[in-house]
Amino acid sequence: MINTYANFRDDVLPRIKRLGYNAVQIMAIQEHSYYASFGYASNNMLDGLNMFDGTDGHYFHTGSRGHHSVWDSRLFNYGS
């Protein structure tokens, strides 16, 4: 498990090099406790892309249309 950048730099990268790898793929950082969403569409207004520009409608539908009750997440507005 990687806990910090310093841990990754000091412990993980040297091991990768010792094992002979010459490339590392870095995946997205998950920002939210619901890891399947990677935090981007979290209902928590302090997470992910919510309130990016100070409003709740920059990336998502506003009001009740912007919330998916089954997924407990926001709904992107792909039309704007």
Buried (B, 14 or more C-beta within 10 A) or exposed (E): EEEEEEEBEEEEEEEEEEEEEEEEEEEEEBBBEBEEBBBBBBBBEEBBBBBEEEEBBBBBBEEEEBBEEEEEBBBBBEEE
